[in-house]
Amino acid sequence: MIQSPLQRFINLLKLDRKDISQIFFYAIFAGLVSLSLPLGIQAIINLIQSGRVSISWIVLVFIVVIGVALVGILSIMQLRITENLQQNIFVRSSFEFSYRLPKIKFEELYDKYPPELANRFFDTLTIQKGTSKLLIDFTSALLQIVFGIILLSLYHPFFIIFGLMLLFLLYSIFKFSYTSGLSSSLKESKYKYKVASWLQEIARNSFSFRKKDNFEFALEKNNNLVEEYLYHREKHFNIIKRQFSHLVVFKVIITASLLLIGGYLVLNQKMNIGQFVAAEIIILLVINSVEKIVVGLESLYDVITSIEKIGQIVDLEIEGPNSKTIDYCFTNISLESNNLSFKFPDSYDSVIHKINLKIDPCEKIYLEGKNGSGKTTLIRILSGLLQPTSGSFFINDDTFRKIDLTLYRSQIGTIISGETPFEGTILENITFNNPNVPHEDLKWAIENVKLGDFIKSLPKGLDTKIYPEGKQLSSSNAQKILLARSIVHRPKILFYEDPLDKMDEEATKEIIDFITDEKQKWTVLVSSKNEYWREKCTRKIIMTEGKISYDSKVK
């Protein structure tokens, strides 16, 4: 069930309820101490006014000073707790992202840009700082308001009216501004990310934007996005400004009224000077607390907006763990589909339609077809990236939905279109630092994809760092690293989408000879424009408009 932004924030706070309870405890204690200070000042003034300077006066001064120091100590203790809270938020958010991003269902990412989703992690910083500020400022301010009103009501019943007006003001500001303030904050955040995403595109395609006309287009589009951002930012600011304007008007009216009425009560001897001074100090504390809450609403909007942006990633469906592990996936694997169909969420027509296919162990299959014929979709369903919309998919005579997807993927090797090396060493890119990969298998994979000479030429060999997307590598060496990664575990099935399209002809033929050699007991399903795959594979399948139009073993 999708939650509201405020519910998400409440659930976030529940995770650290113990720390938050301590913050409230310290805030209550600090509030009581702070509001006892005016009473001490009242007593001191009364003693001075009566002309009785005694040891009592010195004791009261000492108590007031101790109270000020105690409030400071409690504030430091609150800071320690909120620092722990910020660290917890950061750790949880980082693991939430690292856990979810690789597991989000492929269909969920159909109309989304994964790097933009990853960028939302930076909202964690806003949540860290904003939550800390809200917990300290809001709790202390609210408690000061409540305690202050209670204390003032003891001086004169009139101050009860002041308290009710104050509570009505806070309710009105929150009631009539929260929805519009949150809405404008979300739209502002939306265009903030659009600007960041466009800057990423400029950086990723910097060479393309060097031409004068292209450069001007980049600036023009950035200008349009920034204008939208500024429009919604200004709209949000106007809401904050309106809230603060109401507060200023209230402060002027209340301050003038209380001074006049307080003076009247003193003149009519219904309140002494000490009580009057103490009451005014309390009133100022209460009004400043109200101001702190109203100003802090902007932080509240920022935090809730950030939680909502991250929450939209949490709402994306991920692959769930399976309850059953089936050992026979570790033997030879056969695949079979029955009336298999798939369509994307925003499409009325199926990309592939009623596919009936049986793949036996060790077959080498060349998948052919025009662009849009459904080759890529079929490969991604068979490799477990996509789930079929209808029909059945069997692995070793069991339905696909009952198979442990993690176990199945451990037995296959894949290269999908657009895949690149990640930032890390060559060794990390091939083995993901899996200690169970034998050195012999690593060496075997590297040599057979013709990567050995390149690695030997590097001063740090396998420990050489690779930049994001393998930028410092030639395109052929980047593909060889992906190939080595796909076979280093000696998988049962290989699923390839154009795995060798960036290599020279000689290296391509040698690698295809190795992959399709009958000595290799894996199954191969490859989609490629390279005709040499067709020559070496033992079976050819042609797809036309989402259906298999030809399927035959090569003699």
C-alpha positions in Angstrom: 0.0 0.0 0.0 1.4 3.4 -1.0 1.7 5.7 2.0 1.2 9.5 2.2 4.4 11.6 2.6 3.5 12.3 6.3 3.0 8.6 7.0 6.4 7.9 5.5 8.0 10.4 7.9 6.2 9.0 10.9 7.3 5.5 10.0 10.9 6.8 9.6 10.8 8.2 13.1 9.4 4.9 14.5 12.6 3.2 13.5 14.5 5.3 16.1 11.8 5.6 18.7 14.2 5.0 21.6 16.5 7.9 20.6 13.5 10.1 19.8 12.1 9.4 23.3 15.3 10.5 24.8 15.2 13.7 22.8 11.7 14.4 24.1 12.8 13.6 27.7 15.7 16.1 27.5 13.4 18.6 25.8 10.8 18.3 28.6 13.5 18.7 31.2 15.2 21.6 29.4 11.8 23.3 29.0 11.0 23.0 32.6 14.4 24.4 33.6 14.1 27.2 31.1 10.7 28.3 32.3 11.7 28.1 35.9 14.3 30.8 35.2 11.7 33.6 34.9 10.4 32.5 38.3 13.9 32.8 39.7 14.2 36.3 38.1 10.8 37.2 39.5 12.0 36.3 43.0 15.3 38.2 42.6 13.4 41.3 41.5 11.0 41.1 44.4 13.9 40.8 46.8 15.7 43.8 45.3 12.5 45.8 45.1 11.9 45.2 48.8 15.5 46.3 49.6 16.3 42.9 51.3 19.7 41.9 50.0 20.5 38.7 51.8 22.0 35.3 51.3 18.7 34.3 49.7 19.4 36.7 46.8 22.9 35.2 46.2 21.4 31.7 46.3 18.7 32.6 43.8 21.3 34.1 41.4 23.4 30.9 41.8 20.3 28.7 41.0 19.5 30.8 37.9 23.1 30.5 36.6 23.1 26.7 37.3 19.8 26.5 35.4 21.3 28.2 32.3 24.3 25.8 32.4 22.0 22.8 32.8 20.0 23.8 29.8 23.3 24.0 27.8 24.3 20.5 29.0 21.0 19.1 28.0 21.3 20.7 24.5 24.7 19.0 24.1 23.2 15.6 25.0 20.4 16.2 22.5 23.0 16.9 19.8 24.8 13.6 20.6 21.5 11.7 20.1 20.6 13.5 16.9 24.1 12.8 15.5 23.4 9.1 16.2 20.1 9.5 14.5 21.6 11.1 11.4 24.2 8.3 11.1 21.4 5.7 11.4 19.4 7.4 8.6 22.5 7.5 6.3 23.4 3.9 6.9 19.8 2.6 6.4 19.3 4.7 3.3 22.6 3.6 1.7 21.8 -0.1 2.2 18.2 0.4 1.1 19.4 1.8 -2.2 22.2 -0.8 -2.7 19.7 -3.6 -1.9 16.8 -2.3 -4.0 18.4 -0.9 -7.1 19.7 -4.3 -8.4 16.4 -6.0 -7.5 13.9 -3.6 -9.0 11.8 -5.5 -11.5 12.9 -4.8 -15.1 9.3 -3.8 -16.0 9.3 -1.1 -13.2 12.3 0.6 -14.8 10.7 0.7 -18.3 9.8 4.4 -18.2 12.5 5.4 -15.6 16.1 6.4 -15.8 18.1 4.4 -13.2 20.9 7.0 -12.6 18.1 9.5 -11.8 16.7 7.1 -9.2 20.2 6.7 -7.7 20.6 10.4 -7.5 17.7 10.6 -5.1 20.1 9.2 -2.5 21.3 12.7 -2.0 17.9 13.5 -0.5 19.2 11.5 2.5 21.4 14.4 3.4 18.3 16.7 3.6 16.5 14.1 5.7 19.5 13.9 8.0 19.9 17.6 8.7 16.1 18.4 8.5 15.0 15.6 10.9 17.7 16.6 13.4 16.6 20.2 13.3 12.9 19.4 13.5 13.3 17.1 16.5 15.3 19.6 18.5 13.7 22.8 17.5 10.1 21.6 17.2 10.1 19.5 20.5 11.7 22.3 22.5 9.4 25.0 21.0 6.2 23.0 21.4 7.0 22.2 25.0 8.0 25.8 25.8 4.6 26.9 24.4 2.6 24.4 26.4 4.6 25.0 29.7 4.6 28.7 29.1 0.8 28.9 28.7 0.3 26.8 31.8 2.6 29.1 33.8 1.0 32.2 32.5 -2.5 31.0 33.4 -1.3 30.9 37.0 -0.6 34.7 36.9 -4.0 35.7 35.5 -6.9 33.9 33.8 -6.6 36.4 30.9 -3.5 34.6 29.7 -5.6 31.5 29.0 -7.1 33.4 26.1 -3.6 34.2 24.9 -2.8 30.5 24.9 -5.9 29.6 23.0 -5.2 32.2 20.3 -1.7 30.9 20.0 -2.9 27.3 19.5 -5.5 28.5 16.9 -2.8 30.4 15.0 -0.5 27.3 14.8 -3.5 25.1 13.7 -4.6 27.6 11.0 -1.1 28.0 9.5 -0.6 24.2 9.4 -4.2 23.4 8.2 -4.3 25.9 5.4 -0.7 25.8 4.2 0.5 22.2 4.6 -1.1 20.8 1.4 -0.1 23.7 -0.9 3.3 23.9 0.7 4.1 20.2 0.2 2.7 20.2 -3.3 4.9 23.2 -4.4 7.9 21.6 -2.6 7.4 18.3 -4.6 7.2 20.2 -7.9 10.3 22.2 -7.0 12.1 19.0 -6.2 10.9 17.4 -9.5 12.5 20.2 -11.6 15.6 20.1 -9.4 16.2 16.6 -10.5 15.3 17.4 -14.1 18.1 20.0 -14.1 20.5 17.5 -12.5 19.6 14.8 -15.0 20.1 17.2 -18.0 23.5 18.2 -16.6 24.4 14.5 -16.5 23.3 14.1 -20.1 25.5 17.1 -21.1 28.5 15.5 -19.2 27.8 12.0 -20.6 27.6 13.4 -24.2 30.1 16.3 -23.8 31.7 15.7 -27.2 28.3 16.0 -29.0 27.6 19.4 -27.3 30.9 21.0 -28.4 29.4 22.3 -31.7 28.1 25.8 -31.5 24.4 24.9 -32.3 24.4 21.9 -30.1 26.0 23.9 -27.3 23.3 26.6 -27.6 20.6 23.9 -27.5 22.1 22.5 -24.2 22.0 26.0 -22.7 18.5 26.7 -23.9 17.1 23.4 -22.5 18.9 24.1 -19.2 17.4 27.6 -19.2 13.9 26.1 -19.7 14.3 23.6 -16.9 15.8 26.2 -14.5 12.9 28.6 -15.3 10.4 25.9 -14.3 12.4 25.2 -11.1 12.5 28.9 -10.2 8.7 29.2 -10.9 7.9 26.4 -8.4 10.6 27.6 -6.0 9.1 31.1 -6.0 5.6 29.6 -5.5 6.8 27.6 -2.6 8.6 30.7 -1.1 5.4 32.7 -1.3 3.6 30.1 0.9 6.5 30.3 3.4 6.3 34.1 3.2 2.6 34.1 3.8 3.0 31.9 6.9 5.6 34.2 8.3 3.6 37.3 7.5 0.7 35.9 9.6 3.1 35.3 12.4 4.5 38.9 12.3 1.0 40.4 12.4 0.2 38.1 15.3 3.4 39.1 17.2 2.7 42.8 16.9 -0.9 42.4 18.1 -0.1 40.1 21.0 3.0 42.0 22.1 1.1 45.3 22.2 -2.0 43.8 23.9 0.1 42.0 26.6 2.2 45.0 27.4 -0.9 47.2 27.7 -2.9 44.6 29.7 0.1 43.7 31.8 0.7 47.3 32.6 -3.0 47.7 33.5 -2.8 44.7 35.9 0.3 46.1 37.6 -1.3 49.6 38.0 -4.4 48.0 39.5 -2.1 46.0 41.8 -3.4 42.7 40.4 0.1 41.8 39.5 3.4 43.0 41.0 6.5 44.2 39.0 8.3 40.8 39.4 5.4 38.9 38.1 5.0 41.4 35.2 8.6 41.0 34.2 8.5 37.2 34.5 5.3 37.1 32.5 6.8 39.2 29.7 9.9 37.0 29.6 7.6 33.9 29.3 5.5 35.6 26.6 8.7 36.4 24.6 9.9 32.8 25.0 6.5 31.5 23.8 6.3 33.9 20.8 9.9 33.0 19.8 8.9 29.3 20.0 6.0 29.9 17.7 8.3 31.8 15.3 10.7 28.8 15.5 8.0 26.4 14.5 6.7 28.6 11.6 10.2 29.1 10.2 10.9 25.4 10.7 7.9 24.5 8.5 10.2 25.0 5.5 12.5 22.3 6.9 9.4 20.1 7.4 8.4 20.5 3.8 12.0 19.7 2.7 12.2 16.6 4.8 8.8 15.2 3.8 9.5 16.0 0.1 12.9 14.1 0.3 11.2 11.2 2.1 8.5 11.1 -0.7 11.2 11.2 -3.5 13.0 8.3 -1.9 9.7 6.6 -1.0 8.8 6.4 -4.7 11.8 4.1 -5.2 10.8 2.0 -2.2 7.3 1.7 -3.9 8.9 0.1 -7.0 8.3 -3.6 -6.9 11.4 -5.7 -6.4 12.1 -9.4 -6.9 11.1 -11.3 -3.8 13.0 -14.2 -2.3 11.7 -17.6 -3.1 10.9 -20.0 -0.3 12.2 -23.1 -2.1 15.6 -24.1 -3.4 15.7 -26.7 -6.1 19.0 -28.6 -6.4 18.5 -29.9 -9.9 19.3 -26.5 -11.3 22.9 -27.5 -10.7 22.6 -30.2 -13.4 22.0 -29.7 -17.2 19.2 -27.2 -17.8 16.5 -27.4 -20.4 14.1 -24.6 -21.1 10.5 -24.7 -22.5 7.8 -22.1 -23.1 4.1 -22.5 -23.8 2.1 -19.7 -25.4 4.6 -17.2 -23.9 3.6 -13.5 -24.3 4.8 -10.2 -23.0 3.7 -6.6 -23.3 5.1 -3.5 -21.5 2.9 -1.6 -19.0 2.0 1.3 -21.3 1.5 -0.8 -24.4 -1.7 -2.4 -25.8 0.1 -4.8 -28.1 2.3 -7.7 -27.1 6.0 -7.4 -27.9 6.2 -11.2 -28.2 3.1 -13.3 -28.8 2.4 -17.0 -28.0 6.0 -18.3 -28.2 6.3 -22.1 -28.1 9.9 -23.0 -27.7 12.0 -25.9 -26.3 15.8 -25.5 -25.8 17.7 -28.7 -24.9 21.0 -28.7 -23.0 24.2 -27.7 -24.9 22.4 -26.3 -27.9 24.0 -23.3 -29.7 21.2 -21.1 -31.0 21.4 -18.1 -33.2 18.4 -15.7 -32.8 17.7 -13.6 -35.9 15.2 -10.9 -36.7 14.7 -7.3 -37.6 14.7 -4.5 -35.0 11.5 -4.7 -33.0 10.9 -8.3 -33.8 11.1 -9.3 -30.1 14.6 -10.9 -29.9 15.7 -8.9 -27.0 12.5 -9.4 -25.0 12.6 -13.1 -25.5 16.2 -13.3 -24.3 15.4 -11.2 -21.3 12.5 -13.4 -20.3 14.5 -16.6 -20.7 17.3 -15.1 -18.7 15.0 -14.1 -15.8 15.1 -10.3 -16.3 11.5 -10.1 -17.4 8.5 -12.1 -16.3 6.0 -13.1 -19.0 2.7 -11.4 -19.1 0.9 -14.6 -20.0 1.8 -18.2 -20.9 4.1 -20.5 -19.2 7.9 -20.8 -18.9 9.4 -24.1 -17.7 12.9 -24.9 -16.5 13.6 -28.6 -16.2 9.9 -29.4 -16.4 9.0 -27.0 -13.5 7.2 -23.7 -13.9 9.4 -20.7 -13.9 7.6 -19.0 -11.0 8.5 -21.8 -8.6 12.2 -21.7 -9.5 14.5 -19.9 -7.2 15.5 -17.0 -9.4 18.8 -16.4 -7.5 19.8 -20.0 -8.0 18.8 -20.0 -11.7 20.9 -16.9 -12.3 23.9 -18.4 -10.7 23.8 -21.0 -13.5 23.7 -18.6 -16.4 25.9 -16.0 -18.0 24.5 -12.9 -19.7 25.5 -9.8 -21.6 22.7 -7.4 -22.3 22.8 -4.5 -24.7 24.3 -1.4 -23.2 26.0 -3.2 -20.4 29.4 -1.7 -19.4 32.1 -2.4 -16.8 31.6 -0.6 -13.4 34.1 1.5 -11.4 36.5 -0.9 -9.8 39.5 -3.2 -10.6 39.5 -5.6 -13.6 39.4 -8.5 -11.1 36.3 -7.0 -9.3 34.6 -6.6 -12.7 35.2 -10.2 -13.7 34.7 -12.1 -10.3 32.9 -9.5 -8.1 35.5 -10.5 -5.5 33.9 -13.9 -5.2 36.4 -16.0 -3.2 34.9 -19.2 -4.6 36.2 -18.5 -8.1 39.2 -20.8 -8.6 42.3 -19.1 -10.0 42.4 -21.7 -12.8 38.8 -20.7 -13.9 39.8 -17.0 -13.9 42.9 -17.7 -16.0 40.8 -20.0 -18.3 38.2 -17.2 -18.8 40.7 -14.5 -19.4 42.7 -16.5 -22.0 39.8 -17.7 -23.9 38.2 -14.3 -24.5 41.7 -13.0 -25.6 42.1 -10.6 -22.7 45.4 -12.1 -21.4 47.8 -10.0 -23.4 46.1 -6.8 -22.5 46.1 -7.5 -18.8 49.8 -8.6 -18.9 50.6 -5.2 -20.5 49.2 -3.3 -17.5 51.6 -2.4 -14.6 49.0 -3.4 -12.0 47.5 -6.3 -14.0 44.2 -7.5 -12.6 44.3 -4.8 -10.0 44.1 -2.0 -12.6 41.3 0.4 -11.7 38.6 0.9 -14.3 36.7 4.2 -14.6 32.9 4.2 -14.7 31.6 2.6 -18.0 35.2 1.6 -18.7 36.0 5.0 -20.2 39.8 4.4 -20.4 39.4 1.0 -22.1 39.0 0.4 -25.7 35.5 -0.8 -26.6 36.8 -4.3 -27.5 38.6 -4.7 -24.2 35.5 -3.6 -22.3 33.5 -6.2 -24.1 36.1 -8.9 -23.4 35.9 -8.1 -19.7 32.1 -8.6 -19.9 32.7 -11.9 -21.7 35.1 -13.1 -19.1 32.6 -12.2 -16.4 29.9 -14.2 -18.2 31.9 -17.5 -18.4 34.2 -17.4 -15.3 31.7 -19.4 -13.3 31.4 -22.0 -16.1 27.6 -21.5 -16.5 25.1 -23.9 -17.9 23.5 -21.3 -20.3 24.8 -18.1 -22.0 22.4 -15.4 -23.1 24.1 -12.8 -25.3 22.9 -9.6 -27.0 25.5 -8.3 -29.5 28.4 -9.5 -27.3 31.1 -8.9 -29.9 29.9 -6.1 -32.1 32.9 -3.8 -31.1 35.7 -6.2 -31.8 37.9 -6.8 -34.8 37.1 -9.7 -37.1 40.0 -12.0 -36.1 39.4 -11.8 -32.4 35.6 -12.1 -32.9 36.0 -15.4 -34.9 38.4 -16.9 -32.3 36.0 -16.1 -29.4 32.9 -17.4 -31.3 34.8 -20.6 -32.1 35.5 -21.0 -28.4 32.0 -20.2 -27.3 30.3 -22.5 -29.8 32.8 -25.4 -29.6 31.0 -28.6 -28.9 33.5 -29.3 -26.1 31.8 -26.4 -24.1 28.8 -28.1 -22.5 26.8 -24.9 -22.1 23.7 -23.8 -24.0 24.1 -20.6 -26.0 21.3 -18.2 -27.1 22.8 -15.3 -29.0 21.3 -12.3 -30.9 23.8 -10.6 -33.1 24.3 -9.0 -36.5 27.6 -10.9 -36.9 27.1 -13.6 -39.6 29.8 -15.8 -38.1 27.5 -16.7 -35.2 25.0 -18.1 -37.8 27.7 -20.3 -39.3 28.9 -21.8 -36.0 25.6 -22.2 -34.2 23.7 -25.6 -34.4 20.2 -24.0 -34.6 18.7 -20.9 -36.1 15.5 -19.2 -34.9 14.0 -16.3 -36.9 11.6 -13.9 -35.2 9.1 -11.8 -37.1 6.7 -9.3 -35.4 6.9 -11.0 -32.0 6.5 -14.5 -33.3 8.9 -17.4 -34.3 8.6 -17.6 -38.0 11.5 -20.1 -38.5 13.1 -22.6 -36.3 15.5 -25.2 -37.6 18.6 -27.1 -36.6 21.6 -26.4 -38.9 22.7 -29.5 -40.7 
